[in-house]
Amino acid sequence: MEKISDTLRRELRGVGQTHVMVAQGCDLSPSSISRFAAGHSGLSLDAADRLANYLGLLLVSESDWRRRESVWRLWCQGRLTRADPKQGGG
């Protein structure tokens, strides 16, 4: 299972913005973002929360993800409507 810090680093690389832009959006210092991205330091939980929020990431448990994934699959297949709460769609 991938570490949260690895996920943050991967998403940070793919965001297409400079570390300065990301840091401004998260209200963090550019040097802390750069050190984190390079793997030279970690982030506090508060800083990781702000970075994840900026990157549009959501922490979901594996069991919850499996449930949501199956609901999403049913929705995409047209086998689930919002009016069917018994299947988790409402």
PEQUIMO-V608092 format. One record per run of one state. SS is the DSSP state (H for helix, E for strand, C for the rest). FROM is the first residue (numbers start at 1). TO is the last residue. If there is no record, write none. Layout:
ss=SS from=FROM to=TO
ss=SS from=FROM to=TO
This chain:
ss=C from=1 to=3
ss=H from=4 to=14
ss=C from=15 to=18
ss=H from=19 to=26
ss=C from=27 to=29
ss=H from=30 to=37
ss=C from=38 to=44
ss=H from=45 to=55
ss=C from=56 to=61
ss=H from=62 to=76
ss=C from=77 to=84
ss=H from=85 to=87
ss=C from=88 to=90
